[in-house]
Amino acid sequence: MNNWSLEKLIRWGLALAVLIVLYLLASNFITLIGYAVVAVILSYILDPIVNRMQAAGMNRTLAISATLSALILILIWISTNIIPKVANQMMQLAGQLNIENMQNIARQVEDRLTEQFTFLPNGFLQENLTQAFEELIDVGQLPAALSNIIGVFTNIFSAFLVIPFATFFFLKDGSQIRGSMLQMVPNKYFETTLSLLDKIETRLGIYFRSVLLQSILVAFFSWLFLTFIGLNNALAVGIAIGIANIIPYFGPVIGYVLSVIVSIVEVGDFSLVLPCIIAIFLVQLLDNIIFQPLIFSRSADIHPVAILFIILIGAELAGILGMLVAIPIATVIKITITQVRWSLNNYKVFRSANQSVKS
């Protein structure tokens, strides 16, 4: 009965109440939480730049303002120079995505397959592809699609206002926020929690910066090589490949499939398929031989096989979003388990607590 005293019941009740409140906040303000997560990621990415400027003698607030101003200017330049070109290329591709073109492409693919595999029935690809395409562009879904597009632009405008503001204060008052969180931790767990937070922030900062740099390089060289082989929509495809490359293992596959599909839709035949495959292969060769060894040397200390299964679990639980956040979450869990295990074996407080529990 002593193990369940009134004080402990009150603590458990308060903890449960906090969890319920957090769940309600998360379910009702998921967009704001997403903005906060993006701001935290940006603060991890920009923190080394701000620290170097501060070490050079600049006031931290001024360094943060200059860094965010430069980032906003870059985003404005991208939105006025690159995004219109990408949107134009996407509109051109959308204009070519009609049933007649898709049937023509399906017929060519089917003819080649039936030549190699005589057991395949005639028309198997055209019928299935036509049905899938008609469902994909169902006219009845256009109002919902337009509503979603308007919602996306509204969220982008809100994000442009909220995220830089939140990032500024995460960079400026990050140590104070961390200190306020640590004040709620009991003294005997203080050192473990402090070390845990430090290792998690360091590892996540390295990971996010590495992923950003890798994606930019993959997108740039994909655009460069696809432009060289004559793909008109190389910019849009290159950016899509760079974004998809955030997902380990599956990103490169998406790059191959996307470039091949766009090349067939664009020219109406298979003349650019092999050059596209070679171009993306060269990009992946650069990524695997140069980019990843240099960029990810200190990033996620997880075995490649474990990463594969972690991504599959993330995809099963939350689709593409789950694949994107699977590695950071797994990294946090791994560091937490390692740090707690080390603390149990080395700190006297934990050893004495274990002994008292055993006795």
C-alpha positions, -999 to 999 in steps of 0.1 A, spaced: 0 0 0 29 23 7 40 20 -29 7 37 -40 6 66 -16 -16 97 -22 14 117 -34 22 91 -61 -14 89 -72 -15 127 -76 17 126 -96 4 99 -119 -29 118 -123 -11 150 -132 11 131 -157 -20 116 -173 -37 150 -174 -6 165 -191 -6 137 -217 -43 142 -224 -38 180 -228 -8 174 -252 -29 149 -272 -57 174 -275 -33 202 -285 -16 180 -311 -49 169 -326 -64 204 -328 -32 224 -336 -13 200 -358 -4 227 -383 12 250 -356 30 220 -342 44 213 -377 55 249 -380 73 245 -346 90 213 -358 102 230 -390 115 260 -369 134 236 -346 150 219 -376 160 252 -391 175 263 -358 196 231 -358 207 238 -394 215 275 -389 230 273 -354 266 266 -365 265 296 -388 252 319 -360 278 305 -336 306 312 -360 294 348 -366 291 352 -328 326 338 -323 339 364 -349 327 392 -326 292 398 -338 263 402 -314 242 370 -314 209 388 -320 225 406 -350 240 373 -363 206 356 -361 189 385 -379 215 385 -406 214 348 -411 176 347 -413 175 377 -436 199 360 -459 178 328 -458 146 348 -466 163 365 -495 174 332 -509 138 318 -505 124 350 -522 149 345 -551 139 308 -554 102 317 -554 106 343 -581 132 326 -603 130 288 -599 94 280 -587 78 297 -618 100 276 -641 92 244 -622 54 253 -622 56 260 -660 73 226 -666 47 209 -644 19 226 -664 34 214 -697 37 179 -683 1 181 -671 -10 191 -706 7 160 -720 -9 137 -695 -41 129 -714 -56 95 -721 -45 94 -758 -9 99 -749 -9 74 -721 -26 48 -743 0 54 -770 29 50 -745 12 19 -730 9 5 -765 46 9 -771 56 -6 -738 31 -35 -743 45 -42 -778 80 -45 -764 70 -67 -735 49 -90 -756 78 -95 -780 100 -106 -752 73 -125 -732 49 -142 -755 27 -155 -727 15 -119 -719 -21 -112 -733 -27 -84 -757 -41 -52 -742 -33 -61 -706 -13 -29 -701 -35 -5 -720 -67 -15 -703 -53 -13 -668 -34 19 -674 -64 36 -689 -86 27 -660 -60 39 -635 -55 71 -653 -92 78 -655 -95 73 -618 -65 95 -611 -79 125 -630 -116 119 -620 -134 152 -628 -155 147 -597 -124 151 -576 -114 185 -591 -133 207 -565 -116 189 -536 -82 191 -554 -87 229 -559 -97 233 -523 -66 214 -512 -44 236 -535 -59 268 -520 -53 253 -485 -17 246 -493 -10 282 -505 -28 295 -473 -5 273 -452 26 284 -471 17 321 -464 11 314 -427 43 294 -425 63 322 -441 51 345 -413 53 320 -384 84 299 -390 111 326 -393 97 343 -361 98 310 -342 133 301 -356 146 335 -344 136 328 -308 147 291 -309 182 304 -320 182 333 -296 167 317 -265 174 280 -271 197 277 -241 171 294 -219 144 271 -232 166 241 -225 174 254 -190 137 258 -182 131 222 -193 159 210 -172 146 227 -141 117 203 -141 140 173 -139 149 159 -104 185 164 -93 194 128 -95 185 126 -132 199 160 -141 233 149 -155 217 121 -175 191 143 -190 216 171 -198 239 147 -215 210 131 -233 197 164 -247 232 175 -257 238 143 -277 204 142 -293 207 179 -304 242 174 -317 233 142 -337 201 157 -351 218 189 -361 244 169 -380 218 147 -396 195 176 -408 225 196 -422 238 165 -439 204 156 -455 199 192 -467 233 194 -483 230 160 -499 195 168 -513 208 201 -528 238 183 -545 216 155 -558 190 179 -572 217 201 -588 235 172 -606 203 155 -616 191 188 -632 226 192 -648 228 157 -663 192 155 -674 196 189 -691 227 176 -709 208 146 -724 180 169 -736 151 165 -711 131 197 -713 116 193 -678 150 186 -662 146 213 -635 113 200 -621 125 164 -623 159 173 -607 142 190 -577 118 161 -573 147 137 -573 166 158 -547 136 158 -524 129 121 -529 166 114 -521 159 123 -485 144 88 -482 173 63 -480 171 33 -504 137 43 -519 147 78 -530 170 66 -558 143 42 -571 118 71 -572 144 91 -592 148 64 -618 110 58 -622 102 96 -623 128 104 -649 118 75 -671 81 84 -669 87 120 -677 110 112 -706 84 89 -722 55 114 -716 77 143 -730 88 128 -763 62 100 -767 87 72 -772 117 55 -756 145 75 -771 154 93 -738 148 63 -715 183 49 -716 200 84 -714 178 92 -683 187 60 -666 224 66 -673 221 102 -660 205 92 -628 229 63 -624 258 88 -626 241 110 -600 237 80 -577 273 71 -583 284 105 -572 261 103 -542 273 69 -530 310 74 -537 316 111 -528 286 128 -512 275 102 -486 310 93 -473 319 130 -469 286 143 -457 272 114 -435 305 103 -419 291 115 -385 254 115 -391 232 85 -382 252 58 -364 227 31 -374 234 -1 -394 221 0 -430 199 -31 -426 183 -15 -395 177 17 -415 159 -3 -442 135 -19 -417 130 14 -398 120 31 -431 96 3 -439 80 5 -405 77 43 -409 61 38 -443 36 13 -428 27 36 -399 25 70 -417 32 67 -454 57 91 -469 58 113 -438 67 82 -418 96 74 -441 109 110 -438 108 111 -400 117 74 -393 155 80 -392 155 110 -368 130 93 -345 151 61 -345 182 82 -338 166 98 -308 155 64 -295 189 48 -300 207 77 -282 182 76 -253 186 39 -248 224 41 -250 226 70 -226 202 56 -200 220 22 -201 253 40 -196 239 60 -167 225 29 -150 260 13 -151 281 44 -141 261 68 -119 260 60 -82 225 74 -79 211 48 -103 233 20 -88 220 27 -53 184 29 -66 188 -5 -82 202 -20 -51 174 -7 -29 148 -21 -54 165 -55 -53 167 -55 -15 
